[in-house]
Amino acid sequence: MPDRLRFAPSPTGYLHVGGARTALFNWLYVKHYGGEFLLRIEDTDKARSTEESTRAIFEGLEWLGLTWDEKVVHQGANLERHQADARKLLERGKAYRCFCTPAELEQRRKDAEKRGQAFSYDRRCDRLPQDEIERLIPQNVD
């Protein structure tokens, strides 16, 4: 039985019925077993996350009577830790850098759709030689 369950919506829009359903089921389940319900805001998509959407999520959950048991965690607040973890994974060969642009990925999605297939990333950047990676890194730093 879980001691804690979390609901982790992305504040890129309003709380929708699917998100509310997930939050409700998690809340009911953990409360049935005497655990804690946690709320983590997945605000790492800085381009699309908004304060208005975050506020709407809070208001929607409160309107449903779903309260959380600890301070809300904002995933974006842990950016430095995430970056350090990513560097460790890269150093250990457990992750790779992707240099595909959003436009390239969108084109591949459209091409797959035209073929009647679901898009699946082909991990092409995982096969890049080290000298190519070193060349691309400076061009892709935010």
N, CA, C and O of each residue as an XYZ file, in Angstrom:
568
protein
N       0.838     -1.182      0.000
C       0.000      0.000      0.000
C       0.882      1.244      0.000
O       1.861      1.304      0.744
N       0.555      2.223     -0.812
C       1.418      3.405     -0.901
C       1.284      4.305      0.314
O       0.191      4.502      0.844
N       2.403      4.842      0.740
C       2.372      5.846      1.789
C       2.074      7.215      1.196
O       1.466      8.069      1.842
N       2.519      7.414     -0.069
C       2.355      8.716     -0.710
C       2.097      8.515     -2.201
O       2.691      7.640     -2.832
N       1.213      9.326     -2.751
C       0.976      9.370     -4.194
C       0.974     10.832     -4.592
O       0.587     11.703     -3.812
N       1.409     11.090     -5.814
C       1.428     12.472     -6.274
C       0.603     12.617     -7.543
O       0.379     11.670     -8.296
N       0.172     13.833     -7.733
C      -0.445     14.245     -8.983
C       0.480     15.327     -9.530
O       0.827     16.268     -8.818
N       0.879     15.192    -10.802
C       1.894     16.089    -11.357
C       1.438     16.693    -12.686
O       1.918     16.292    -13.746
N       0.518     17.651    -12.634
C       0.049     18.269    -13.885
C       1.051     19.278    -14.435
O       1.861     19.840    -13.699
N       0.977     19.491    -15.733
C       1.782     20.502    -16.402
C       0.924     21.751    -16.561
O      -0.179     21.672    -17.101
N       1.409     22.900    -16.102
C       0.590     24.123    -16.173
C       0.659     24.805    -17.533
O       1.026     25.974    -17.648
N       0.299     24.046    -18.553
C       0.300     24.595    -19.914
C      -1.124     24.811    -20.403
O      -1.347     25.094    -21.580
N      -2.071     24.679    -19.512
C      -3.478     24.864    -19.829
C      -4.282     24.617    -18.564
O      -3.722     24.454    -17.480
N      -5.566     24.591    -18.709
C      -6.439     24.385    -17.555
C      -6.477     22.918    -17.163
O      -6.136     22.044    -17.960
N      -6.893     22.653    -15.939
C      -7.102     21.292    -15.474
C      -8.233     20.689    -16.308
O      -9.345     21.217    -16.323
N      -7.951     19.596    -16.994
C      -8.978     18.973    -17.830
C      -9.533     17.741    -17.133
O      -9.011     17.315    -16.103
N     -10.574     17.180    -17.687
C     -11.282     16.085    -17.032
C     -10.376     14.870    -16.812
O     -10.504     14.189    -15.795
N      -9.469     14.589    -17.742
C      -8.554     13.457    -17.565
C      -7.613     13.680    -16.405
O      -7.347     12.760    -15.632
N      -7.106     14.894    -16.275
C      -6.242     15.220    -15.141
C      -7.002     15.179    -13.833
O      -6.499     14.672    -12.830
N      -8.210     15.709    -13.842
C      -9.039     15.678    -12.633
C      -9.336     14.240    -12.218
O      -9.326     13.918    -11.030
N      -9.598     13.390    -13.187
C      -9.865     11.969    -12.905
C      -8.648     11.312    -12.261
O      -8.778     10.597    -11.267
N      -7.468     11.553    -12.824
C      -6.246     10.984    -12.264
C      -6.028     11.473    -10.841
O      -5.726     10.681     -9.948
N      -6.181     12.781    -10.628
C      -6.008     13.342     -9.290
C      -7.009     12.727     -8.320
O      -6.646     12.368     -7.199
N      -8.266     12.601     -8.739
C      -9.301     12.037     -7.875
C      -8.990     10.584     -7.501
O      -9.081     10.212     -6.332
N      -8.628      9.775     -8.477
C      -8.322      8.375     -8.190
C      -7.118      8.258     -7.256
O      -7.137      7.465     -6.315
N      -6.066      9.048     -7.514
C      -4.892      9.015     -6.633
C      -5.259      9.439     -5.219
O      -4.848      8.807     -4.246
N      -6.036     10.513     -5.112
C      -6.431     11.031     -3.808
C      -7.280     10.001     -3.055
O      -7.027      9.724     -1.883
N      -8.284      9.438     -3.728
C      -9.143      8.442     -3.083
C      -8.346      7.218     -2.640
O      -8.546      6.712     -1.535
N      -7.457      6.748     -3.485
C      -6.671      5.553     -3.187
C      -5.773      5.771     -1.973
O      -5.769      4.969     -1.039
N      -5.014      6.864     -1.997
C      -4.061      7.089     -0.912
C      -4.780      7.416      0.394
O      -4.312      7.027      1.464
N      -5.897      8.119      0.327
C      -6.644      8.430      1.547
C      -7.285      7.175      2.132
O      -7.392      7.037      3.351
N      -7.711      6.265      1.264
C      -8.280      4.995      1.730
C      -7.266      4.216      2.572
O      -7.628      3.565      3.552
N      -5.998      4.291      2.177
C      -4.953      3.542      2.862
C      -4.161      4.386      3.856
O      -3.122      3.945      4.347
N      -4.636      5.589      4.158
C      -4.014      6.411      5.182
C      -2.723      7.089      4.765
O      -1.903      7.442      5.612
N      -2.538      7.274      3.472
C      -1.307      7.897      2.996
C      -1.457      9.379      2.739
O      -2.428     10.006      3.162
N      -0.477      9.930      2.038
C      -0.450     11.358      1.746
C      -0.571     11.600      0.244
O      -0.038     10.852     -0.575
N      -1.290     12.668     -0.087
C      -1.477     13.085     -1.475
C      -0.593     14.303     -1.717
O      -0.695     15.300     -1.002
N       0.273     14.222     -2.723
C       1.211     15.288     -3.010
C       0.891     15.935     -4.356
O       0.349     15.294     -5.257
N       1.228     17.190     -4.471
C       1.027     17.921     -5.717
C       2.377     18.442     -6.194
O       3.061     19.173     -5.478
N       2.749     18.057     -7.410
C       3.989     18.534     -8.024
C       3.629     19.183     -9.353
O       3.033     18.542    -10.219
N       3.981     20.431     -9.516
C       3.693     21.167    -10.742
C       4.868     20.965    -11.702
O       5.999     21.349    -11.402
N       4.590     20.366    -12.842
C       5.611     20.071    -13.853
C       5.804     21.292    -14.760
O       5.371     21.302    -15.912
N       6.452     22.300    -14.224
C       6.594     23.577    -14.923
C       7.930     23.721    -15.642
O       8.459     24.828    -15.745
N       8.470     22.643    -16.130
C       9.766     22.702    -16.810
C       9.645     23.199    -18.249
O      10.646     23.595    -18.847
N       8.458     23.187    -18.805
C       8.235     23.738    -20.150
C       7.977     25.233    -19.986
O       6.832     25.686    -19.990
N       9.059     25.987    -19.844
C       8.953     27.421    -19.549
C       8.244     28.203    -20.646
O       7.618     29.228    -20.374
N       8.339     27.728    -21.877
C       7.719     28.455    -22.988
C       6.192     28.408    -22.918
O       5.528     29.344    -23.363
N       5.630     27.335    -22.367
C       4.168     27.187    -22.378
C       3.537     27.237    -20.991
O       2.321     27.400    -20.892
N       4.312     27.105    -19.921
C       3.756     27.134    -18.565
C       3.381     28.561    -18.189
O       4.107     29.510    -18.486
N       2.228     28.696    -17.526
C       1.794     30.029    -17.109
C       1.315     30.006    -15.670
O       0.868     28.979    -15.158
N       1.419     31.163    -15.029
C       0.893     31.316    -13.673
C      -0.627     31.124    -13.677
O      -1.190     30.556    -12.740
N      -1.277     31.597    -14.726
C      -2.735     31.468    -14.830
C      -3.134     29.987    -14.836
O      -4.093     29.597    -14.170
N      -2.407     29.177    -15.579
C      -2.716     27.743    -15.634
C      -2.429     27.074    -14.297
O      -3.183     26.205    -13.861
N      -1.345     27.476    -13.648
C      -1.028     26.925    -12.326
C      -2.144     27.252    -11.349
O      -2.601     26.383    -10.606
N      -2.582     28.501    -11.350
C      -3.669     28.927    -10.471
C      -4.959     28.158    -10.782
O      -5.693     27.774     -9.870
N      -5.229     27.938    -12.067
C      -6.435     27.197    -12.452
C      -6.373     25.748    -11.965
O      -7.399     25.180    -11.590
N      -5.201     25.155    -11.967
C      -5.045     23.785    -11.454
C      -5.352     23.762     -9.964
O      -6.104     22.908     -9.493
N      -4.763     24.712     -9.213
C      -5.035     24.783     -7.775
C      -6.537     24.948     -7.513
O      -7.117     24.242     -6.688
N      -7.145     25.886     -8.225
C      -8.570     26.167     -8.018
C      -9.431     24.971     -8.395
O     -10.405     24.665     -7.707
N      -9.079     24.295     -9.481
C      -9.835     23.118     -9.893
C      -9.768     22.001     -8.870
O     -10.784     21.382     -8.554
N      -8.578     21.742     -8.352
C      -8.425     20.691     -7.335
C      -9.163     21.058     -6.059
O      -9.819     20.212     -5.452
N      -9.058     22.321     -5.652
C      -9.761     22.770     -4.452
C     -11.268     22.678     -4.640
O     -11.985     22.294     -3.717
N     -11.752     23.025     -5.824
C     -13.184     22.937     -6.115
C     -13.665     21.484     -6.005
O     -14.784     21.220     -5.564
N     -12.809     20.559     -6.409
C     -13.144     19.134     -6.298
C     -13.010     18.614     -4.871
O     -13.404     17.483     -4.587
N     -12.461     19.425     -3.971
C     -12.271     19.006     -2.587
C     -11.004     18.191     -2.382
O     -10.858     17.514     -1.364
N     -10.087     18.251     -3.344
C      -8.842     17.491     -3.248
C      -7.757     18.391     -2.676
O      -7.329     19.353     -3.314
N      -7.327     18.071     -1.488
C      -6.284     18.853     -0.835
C      -5.002     18.028     -0.782
O      -5.047     16.798     -0.743
N      -3.871     18.707     -0.781
C      -2.585     18.025     -0.743
C      -2.002     18.173      0.650
O      -2.325     19.111      1.380
N      -1.146     17.240      1.002
C      -0.674     17.117      2.377
C       0.680     17.753      2.647
O       1.088     17.851      3.804
N       1.375     18.180      1.630
C       2.665     18.832      1.815
C       2.720     20.067      0.930
O       1.830     20.306      0.114
N       3.769     20.838      1.103
C       3.989     22.011      0.258
C       4.085     21.559     -1.197
O       4.675     20.520     -1.494
N       3.505     22.344     -2.096
C       3.547     22.047     -3.526
C       5.000     22.134     -4.008
O       5.725     23.068     -3.663
N       5.406     21.160     -4.800
C       6.738     21.165     -5.398
C       6.611     21.663     -6.831
O       5.789     21.171     -7.604
N       7.427     22.634     -7.167
C       7.503     23.138     -8.544
C       8.761     22.537     -9.153
O       9.877     22.868     -8.753
N       8.571     21.657    -10.117
C       9.681     20.921    -10.698
C      10.754     21.845    -11.253
O      11.940     21.528    -11.155
N      10.376     22.970    -11.828
C      11.327     23.912    -12.398
C      12.262     24.523    -11.366
O      13.336     25.009    -11.720
N      11.871     24.508    -10.093
C      12.711     25.061     -9.036
C      13.947     24.195     -8.798
O      14.909     24.647     -8.175
N      13.930     22.968     -9.283
C      15.042     22.042     -9.084
C      15.924     21.935    -10.321
O      16.596     20.922    -10.515
N      15.932     22.965    -11.156
C      16.636     22.911    -12.429
C      18.120     22.577    -12.275
O      18.648     21.751    -13.020
N      18.791     23.208    -11.324
C      20.223     22.937    -11.144
C      20.477     21.469    -10.822
O      21.406     20.861    -11.353
N      19.652     20.910     -9.956
C      19.810     19.488     -9.614
C      19.562     18.604    -10.830
O      20.288     17.635    -11.054
N      18.544     18.934    -11.614
C      18.249     18.149    -12.818
C      19.406     18.230    -13.809
O      19.767     17.234    -14.437
N      19.981     19.414    -13.943
C      21.113     19.570    -14.854
C      22.315     18.763    -14.371
O      23.006     18.141    -15.178
N      22.568     18.767    -13.078
C      23.681     17.980    -12.521
C      23.436     16.489    -12.751
O      24.353     15.754    -13.117
N      22.211     16.053    -12.538
C      21.875     14.641    -12.766
C      22.042     14.272    -14.237
O      22.531     13.189    -14.561
N      21.633     15.177    -15.122
C      21.782     14.922    -16.561
C      23.258     14.807    -16.939
O      23.631     13.936    -17.725
N      24.096     15.683    -16.382
C      25.535     15.600    -16.657
C      26.102     14.254    -16.201
O      26.909     13.648    -16.906
N      25.682     13.789    -15.028
C      26.159     12.491    -14.527
C      25.741     11.364    -15.467
O      26.538     10.474    -15.761
N      24.504     11.398    -15.934
C      24.033     10.370    -16.864
C      24.826     10.403    -18.166
O      25.183      9.354    -18.702
N      25.102     11.597    -18.674
C      25.905     11.736    -19.891
C      27.308     11.176    -19.673
O      27.830     10.442    -20.512
N      27.912     11.526    -18.545
C      29.274     11.061    -18.238
C      29.348      9.542    -18.137
O      30.353      8.941    -18.516
N      28.304      8.933    -17.635
C      28.275      7.475    -17.458
C      27.808      6.734    -18.706
O      27.755      5.504    -18.718
N      27.471      7.475    -19.748
C      26.998      6.844    -20.974
C      25.583      6.302    -20.867
O      25.194      5.433    -21.647
N      24.807      6.801    -19.912
C      23.431      6.345    -19.691
C      22.408      7.263    -20.351
O      21.204      7.014    -20.289
N      22.898      8.322    -20.982
C      22.034      9.266    -21.694
C      22.837      9.839    -22.857
O      24.057      9.686    -22.914
N      22.154     10.492    -23.771
C      22.826     11.134    -24.895
C      22.142     12.453    -25.198
O      20.979     12.663    -24.853
N      22.877     13.330    -25.844
C      22.340     14.628    -26.239
C      21.583     14.471    -27.551
O      21.990     13.723    -28.440
N      20.481     15.190    -27.651
C      19.722     15.211    -28.897
C      19.837     16.610    -29.484
O      19.573     17.606    -28.811
N      20.233     16.667    -30.746
C      20.413     17.941    -31.426
C      19.320     18.190    -32.469
O      19.424     19.136    -33.250
N      18.300     17.379    -32.493
C      17.197     17.555    -33.439
C      16.427     18.819    -33.071
O      16.185     19.088    -31.895
N      16.053     19.573    -34.065
C      15.284     20.791    -33.807
C      13.795     20.435    -33.707
O      13.368     19.405    -34.228
N      13.017     21.276    -33.047
C      11.574     21.034    -33.014
C      10.978     20.906    -34.421
O      10.080     20.094    -34.645
N      11.478     21.707    -35.362
C      10.963     21.645    -36.740
C      11.278     20.283    -37.369
O      10.436     19.710    -38.061
N      12.476     19.770    -37.132
C      12.840     18.452    -37.675
C      11.958     17.352    -37.085
O      11.487     16.468    -37.801
N      11.745     17.418    -35.794
C      10.903     16.405    -35.141
C       9.465     16.484    -35.644
O       8.822     15.457    -35.860
N       8.964     17.702    -35.829
C       7.604     17.877    -36.347
C       7.488     17.307    -37.757
O       6.486     16.674    -38.090
N       8.499     17.526    -38.581
C       8.477     16.982    -39.943
C       8.469     15.447    -39.904
O       7.761     14.809    -40.682
N       9.242     14.872    -39.013
C       9.260     13.404    -38.897
C       7.907     12.870    -38.418
O       7.467     11.802    -38.843
N       7.251     13.628    -37.526
C       5.902     13.239    -37.082
C       4.930     13.250    -38.264
O       4.144     12.322    -38.454
N       5.006     14.323    -39.051
C       4.119     14.433    -40.220
C       4.399     13.327    -41.232
O       3.469     12.755    -41.800
N       5.677     13.024    -41.458
C       6.036     11.954    -42.392
C       5.489     10.608    -41.914
O       4.975      9.825    -42.713
N       5.600     10.346    -40.631
C       5.084      9.091    -40.079
C       3.565      9.034    -40.231
O       3.005      7.989    -40.560
N       2.909     10.161    -39.990
C       1.455     10.230    -40.126
C       1.023      9.940    -41.562
O       0.040      9.236    -41.793
N       1.766     10.487    -42.521
C       1.455     10.236    -43.940
C       1.586      8.753    -44.293
O       0.858      8.237    -45.140
N       2.526      8.081    -43.629
C       2.711      6.643    -43.861
C       1.728      5.797    -43.045
O       1.720      4.570    -43.144
N       0.896      6.473    -42.235
C      -0.066      5.755    -41.391
C       0.586      5.100    -40.190
O       0.078      4.109    -39.665
N       1.702      5.646    -39.757
C       2.437      5.085    -38.630
C       2.460      6.071    -37.471
O       2.314      7.279    -37.656
N       2.645      5.534    -36.284
C       2.838      6.388    -35.116
C       4.292      6.858    -35.111
O       5.196      6.094    -35.448
N       4.508      8.092    -34.735
C       5.871      8.610    -34.677
C       6.599      7.991    -33.496
O       6.064      7.909    -32.391
N       7.803      7.565    -33.741
C       8.676      7.045    -32.698
C      10.070      7.587    -32.979
O      10.607      7.393    -34.070
N      10.651      8.259    -32.008
C      11.981      8.831    -32.200
C      12.982      7.706    -32.456
O      12.989      6.702    -31.744
N      13.808      7.875    -33.451
C      14.724      6.815    -33.892
C      16.090      6.846    -33.195
O      16.981      6.083    -33.566
N      16.263      7.688    -32.223
C      17.512      7.788    -31.446
C      18.721      8.111    -32.322
O      19.843      7.723    -31.996
N      18.505      8.801    -33.403
C      19.601      9.088    -34.334
C      20.758      9.814    -33.671
O      21.907      9.591    -34.052
N      20.507     10.658    -32.712
C      21.593     11.393    -32.059
C      22.426     10.492    -31.139
O      23.542     10.851    -30.764
N      21.895      9.348    -30.784
C      22.638      8.380    -29.971
C      23.784      7.757    -30.774
O      24.714      7.190    -30.201
N      23.711      7.866    -32.089
C      24.719      7.246    -32.956
C      25.752      8.244    -33.483
O      26.613      7.878    -34.283
N      25.672      9.490    -33.043
C      26.614     10.492    -33.521
C      28.020     10.216    -32.982
O      28.179      9.850    -31.817
N      29.035     10.391    -33.829
C      30.415     10.243    -33.348
C      30.770     11.375    -32.375
O      30.212     12.468    -32.468
N      31.678     11.121    -31.462
C      32.043     12.089    -30.428
C      32.502     13.425    -31.013
O      32.165     14.477    -30.470
N      33.265     13.404    -32.109
C      33.728     14.671    -32.686
C      32.561     15.512    -33.205
O      32.607     16.740    -33.139
N      31.523     14.863    -33.717
C      30.324     15.582    -34.175
C      29.571     16.161    -32.981
O      29.076     17.287    -33.045
N      29.484     15.405    -31.902
C      28.822     15.905    -30.680
C      29.557     17.150    -30.179
O      28.926     18.159    -29.865
N      30.882     17.080    -30.105
C      31.680     18.221    -29.629
C      31.483     19.444    -30.533
O      31.479     20.575    -30.046
N      31.322     19.233    -31.819
C      31.088     20.324    -32.751
C      29.707     20.954    -32.542
O      29.547     22.168    -32.666
N      28.708     20.115    -32.224
C      27.325     20.591    -32.108
C      27.010     21.234    -30.755
O      26.131     22.092    -30.676
N      27.700     20.841    -29.708
C      27.374     21.349    -28.373
C      27.371     22.876    -28.310
O      26.390     23.448    -27.834
N      28.430     23.569    -28.770
C      28.413     25.034    -28.655
C      27.274     25.705    -29.426
O      26.818     26.785    -29.051
N      26.823     25.070    -30.489
C      25.759     25.646    -31.322
C      24.377     25.461    -30.679
O      23.409     26.095    -31.096
N      24.289     24.601    -29.673
C      22.991     24.242    -29.108
C      22.866     24.589    -27.640
O      21.999     24.047    -26.955
N      23.698     25.470    -27.144
C      23.615     25.890    -25.749
C      22.561     26.987    -25.650
O      22.566     27.949    -26.417
N      21.667     26.819    -24.694
C      20.594     27.825    -24.500
C      21.143     29.097    -23.915
O      20.392     30.045    -23.685
